[in-house]
Amino acid sequence: MLRAFTARRIAAAAAYGGGGITALGGITFGLLVAEAKLARKIIQATPNGDPPVADGLYGGAFAGPPLSLVMLGDSTGAGLGVHTAEETPGAMLASGLAAIAGRPVRMTNVARSGARSAELAGQTDRALEVSPDLAVIMIGSNDVTGRVPPGTSVRYLSDAVVRLRAAGCQVVVGTCPDLGTIKPLMQPLKWIARRASRQLAAAQTIAVVEHGARSVSLGDLLGHEFAADPISMFSEDRYHPSARGYAAAAAAVLPSMAHALGLEPDLDALPDPRLGEGVLPVYLAAAEAAEVSGTEVSGASVAGRDRGPRGRWARLLRRRSAPSADPTPPSPAVAPDIA
């Protein structure tokens, strides 16, 4: 319950212009700063270069006008850590969406490695230039590592969602991943990173659902597989996902994308004993989702009303089926025509 109220306070601070609360309180930073510098040195020792350019048309063999998909966010959205366009999350999501819709998908990626939520304003400007039908946003990690007040981060995300929805675009947000899974981090920095990232993820969910979009908790990027096989699930820098890691994240986000567009793929919501009741006040649903990776949160109504005595109603769904985590390149039917 405490984490739910924390997320609610962060979201409220975002709505009313405050900075929110910090996840670290009065903890002395000397040891933490030293550990953070060491982790950064390890991560940066393996240069990744720029992510592959994956913009283009996917599913060109299908008939009909293309759907417009835009990726916004940080290195996770951009696909840093892999070597070919087909291995990026944008390409995987565009290919999968084309197969589900039976229509081509034109994917435009405006995400940038190193971006914080403040950069979503400029990214949204570029996204709106292509009149997107659907936007996927993955953001938050750099806000946590840069110690940006969570209320400030959420406010920038809220503004982006509002602008995209006002343009008739459906929005799916992959919330801040659990930074406690990063291999180079040591305790207590690992614990603090986990707490901060999960608090931000829950607050992001509240803001996203309040503005008519839906969120999917990336958490530890579906961490049972990451914990069991971190060498193949992370890229060489041990910070960004590998192709297998991005495939696991794409498996969580794709069904929510399809449902946001009113498509009916053969991917139904799955019961999960770790989740609470299906419909909850949004701040409680957000806290539950932050603890169970792959959980979608979207707006709901009870007795014909979308708000109850404790705020906006929200529905918890777990649409994702267990993936093989094998990022098979797109088939010829959905191969990209990179532009």
C-alpha positions in Angstrom: 0.0 0.0 0.0 2.9 2.4 0.8 4.3 2.1 -2.8 0.8 2.9 -4.1 0.6 6.1 -2.1 4.2 7.0 -3.1 3.3 6.7 -6.8 0.1 8.7 -6.2 2.1 11.5 -4.6 4.6 11.6 -7.5 1.8 11.7 -10.1 0.0 14.5 -8.1 3.2 16.5 -8.0 3.5 16.1 -11.7 0.0 17.3 -12.2 0.4 20.3 -10.0 3.9 21.4 -11.1 5.9 20.1 -8.1 9.1 18.0 -8.3 7.6 15.1 -6.4 9.5 13.2 -3.8 12.9 11.7 -4.1 13.4 8.0 -3.7 16.6 8.3 -1.7 15.5 10.7 1.1 18.4 11.6 3.4 20.7 8.7 2.5 24.4 9.7 2.4 25.6 9.7 -1.2 29.3 9.2 -0.8 29.3 5.4 -1.2 26.5 5.5 -3.8 28.3 8.1 -6.0 31.4 6.0 -6.0 29.5 2.8 -6.9 27.6 4.7 -9.6 30.9 5.9 -11.1 32.3 2.4 -11.1 29.2 1.0 -12.8 29.2 3.7 -15.4 32.9 3.0 -16.1 32.1 -0.7 -16.7 29.2 0.1 -18.9 31.0 2.7 -21.0 34.0 0.5 -21.4 32.1 -1.4 -24.2 31.1 1.2 -26.8 27.9 0.5 -28.6 28.0 3.2 -31.2 24.7 4.4 -32.6 21.7 2.0 -32.7 20.8 0.6 -36.2 18.4 2.7 -38.3 15.2 0.7 -38.7 12.8 3.3 -40.1 10.9 2.0 -43.0 7.9 0.0 -44.3 7.2 -3.4 -42.7 4.8 -5.9 -44.1 5.0 -4.6 -47.7 3.4 -7.7 -49.0 0.1 -6.9 -47.3 -2.5 -4.8 -49.0 -4.0 -1.6 -47.7 -2.7 1.8 -46.6 0.1 1.6 -44.0 -0.4 2.1 -40.4 1.9 4.8 -39.0 3.9 3.6 -35.9 6.2 6.0 -34.1 8.8 5.0 -31.4 9.7 7.6 -28.8 12.0 7.5 -25.8 15.5 6.6 -24.8 18.1 4.0 -25.9 15.5 1.2 -25.1 13.2 2.6 -27.7 16.0 3.4 -30.1 17.4 -0.2 -29.9 20.9 0.5 -28.6 22.9 -2.7 -28.0 22.1 -4.7 -31.1 23.8 -4.9 -34.5 21.1 -5.1 -37.2 17.9 -3.1 -37.8 15.8 -6.3 -37.6 16.9 -6.8 -34.0 15.7 -3.4 -32.7 12.4 -3.3 -30.8 10.9 -0.9 -33.3 11.4 -3.4 -36.1 10.1 -6.3 -34.1 7.0 -4.3 -33.1 6.4 -3.0 -36.6 6.7 -6.5 -38.1 4.5 -8.1 -35.5 1.8 -5.4 -35.8 1.8 -5.8 -39.6 1.3 -9.5 -39.2 -1.6 -9.0 -36.8 -3.3 -6.2 -38.8 -2.7 -7.7 -42.2 -1.6 -4.3 -43.3 1.8 -2.6 -43.9 3.2 -0.6 -41.1 5.5 2.4 -41.6 7.7 2.7 -38.6 9.4 6.0 -37.6 11.8 6.0 -34.7 12.5 9.4 -33.0 13.8 7.8 -29.8 17.4 8.9 -28.8 20.0 7.1 -26.8 20.6 9.0 -23.5 17.3 10.9 -23.7 15.5 11.9 -20.5 11.7 12.6 -20.3 12.4 16.3 -20.9 13.3 15.4 -24.5 9.9 14.0 -25.2 8.6 17.4 -26.2 10.9 17.6 -29.2 10.4 14.0 -30.0 6.6 14.5 -30.0 7.0 17.4 -32.4 8.8 15.1 -34.9 6.4 12.2 -34.2 3.3 14.4 -35.1 4.9 15.2 -38.5 4.1 11.7 -39.7 0.5 11.6 -38.4 0.9 8.5 -36.3 -1.8 6.0 -35.7 0.1 4.6 -32.7 3.0 5.7 -30.6 5.1 3.6 -28.3 7.1 5.4 -25.6 9.9 3.8 -23.6 11.4 6.3 -21.2 12.6 6.7 -17.6 16.0 5.0 -17.1 18.1 8.1 -17.7 15.8 10.2 -15.4 16.5 7.8 -12.6 20.3 7.7 -13.1 20.3 11.4 -13.6 18.4 11.9 -10.4 15.6 13.9 -12.1 12.7 14.5 -9.6 10.1 11.9 -10.5 7.3 14.4 -10.6 9.2 16.4 -13.2 9.8 13.3 -15.3 6.1 12.3 -15.2 5.0 15.8 -16.1 7.0 15.6 -19.4 5.6 12.2 -20.1 2.0 13.4 -19.4 2.5 16.4 -21.8 3.6 14.1 -24.6 0.7 11.7 -24.1 -1.8 14.5 -24.1 -0.5 16.0 -27.3 -0.4 12.6 -29.1 -3.9 11.7 -27.9 -5.2 15.1 -29.0 -4.0 14.3 -32.5 -6.0 11.0 -32.5 -3.0 8.8 -31.9 -3.2 5.7 -29.7 -0.4 5.6 -27.1 1.3 2.6 -25.3 4.0 3.4 -22.8 6.5 0.9 -21.7 7.3 2.1 -18.2 10.7 2.6 -16.6 12.5 -0.7 -16.4 13.9 -2.1 -13.1 17.4 -0.8 -13.0 18.2 -3.2 -10.1 18.7 -5.9 -12.7 21.8 -4.2 -14.2 24.8 -6.5 -13.7 27.5 -3.8 -12.9 25.4 -2.3 -10.0 26.3 -3.5 -6.5 24.4 -3.1 -3.2 23.1 -0.8 -1.9 23.0 1.0 -5.2 21.2 -2.0 -6.8 18.4 -1.8 -4.2 18.1 2.0 -4.5 17.9 1.8 -8.3 15.2 -0.9 -8.1 13.2 1.2 -5.7 13.5 4.4 -7.6 12.7 2.9 -11.0 9.7 1.0 -9.7 8.3 4.2 -8.0 8.8 6.1 -11.3 7.1 3.3 -13.3 4.0 3.3 -11.0 3.7 7.1 -11.3 4.1 6.9 -15.0 1.3 4.4 -15.2 -1.1 6.7 -13.2 -0.4 9.7 -15.5 -0.6 7.6 -18.7 -4.0 6.0 -17.8 -5.4 9.4 -16.6 -4.8 10.8 -20.1 -6.4 8.0 -22.0 -3.4 5.9 -22.9 -2.3 2.5 -21.6 0.9 1.3 -20.0 2.9 -1.9 -20.0 5.2 -2.6 -17.1 8.7 -3.5 -18.4 9.9 -3.9 -14.9 13.0 -6.1 -15.0 12.2 -6.6 -18.8 10.4 -9.8 -17.9 13.2 -10.8 -15.6 12.9 -14.5 -15.0 14.6 -15.0 -18.4 17.1 -12.2 -17.7 17.9 -13.6 -14.2 18.4 -17.1 -15.7 20.5 -16.1 -18.6 21.8 -12.5 -18.2 24.7 -13.1 -20.6 22.5 -13.6 -23.6 19.7 -11.3 -22.5 21.9 -8.3 -22.1 24.2 -6.8 -24.7 28.0 -6.6 -24.4 27.8 -3.5 -22.1 25.7 -5.5 -19.6 23.3 -2.5 -19.4 21.2 -2.5 -22.6 19.2 -5.5 -23.8 20.5 -7.9 -26.4 18.3 -8.9 -29.4 16.8 -11.7 -27.1 16.1 -9.1 -24.4 14.4 -6.8 -26.8 12.3 -9.7 -28.1 11.1 -10.4 -24.6 10.1 -6.7 -24.2 8.4 -6.7 -27.6 6.4 -9.8 -26.6 5.0 -7.8 -23.7 4.2 -4.6 -25.6 2.8 -5.9 -28.9 -0.5 -7.3 -27.7 -1.3 -4.0 -26.0 -0.5 -2.2 -29.2 -2.9 -4.4 -31.1 -5.7 -3.9 -28.6 -5.2 -0.2 -28.6 -5.9 -0.2 -32.4 -9.0 -2.3 -32.0 -7.4 -5.4 -33.5 -8.2 -8.9 -32.2 -5.1 -11.0 -32.2 -5.0 -14.5 -30.8 -3.4 -13.2 -27.6 -5.9 -12.9 -24.8 -5.5 -11.6 -21.3 -4.0 -14.2 -19.0 -4.9 -14.7 -15.3 -2.0 -14.1 -13.0 -2.1 -15.0 -9.3 0.3 -12.2 -8.5 -2.1 -9.5 -9.7 -4.9 -8.1 -7.6 -8.5 -7.8 -8.7 -8.9 -6.9 -12.3 -10.3 -3.4 -11.8 -8.8 -1.1 -9.2 -8.3 2.6 -8.5 -5.5 3.6 -10.9 -2.9 4.3 -8.1 -3.4 0.8 -6.7 -3.3 -0.8 -10.2 -0.1 1.1 -10.9 1.6 -0.2 -7.8 0.5 -3.8 -8.7 1.7 -3.5 -12.3 5.1 -2.1 -11.2 5.8 -5.4 -9.3 4.6 -7.8 -12.1 6.4 -7.2 -15.4 4.4 -7.5 -18.6 1.2 -6.1 -17.0 -1.0 -3.8 -18.9 -2.9 -1.0 -17.2 -5.7 0.8 -19.1 -8.8 2.8 -18.2 -11.9 1.0 -17.1 -15.4 1.8 -15.9 -17.5 0.5 -13.1 -21.3 0.8 -13.2 -20.9 3.1 -16.2 -18.5 5.5 -14.4 -14.8 5.9 -15.2 -14.1 7.3 -11.7 -14.8 6.1 -8.2 -14.4 7.6 -4.7 -10.6 6.9 -4.9 -10.0 8.3 -8.5 -9.8 6.8 -12.0 -10.7 3.2 -12.4 -8.1 1.1 -14.2 -7.9 -2.5 -15.4 -5.0 -4.9 -14.8 -4.4 -7.3 -17.7 -1.5 -9.7 -18.4 -1.8 -10.2 -22.2 1.7 -11.6 -22.7 2.2 -15.3 -23.3 5.6 -16.7 -22.5 7.9 -15.9 -25.4 10.6 -18.1 -26.7 12.9 -15.1 -26.4 14.2 -16.1 -29.9 14.3 -12.9 -32.0 13.7 -14.5 -35.3 14.1 -12.0 -38.1 11.0 -10.9 -39.9 9.8 -13.3 -42.5 9.8 -12.1 -46.1 6.1 -11.2 -45.8 6.9 -8.6 -43.1 10.5 -7.7 -44.1 11.4 -4.0 -43.7 11.9 -1.8 -46.7 14.3 0.6 -45.0 13.8 4.2 -46.1 
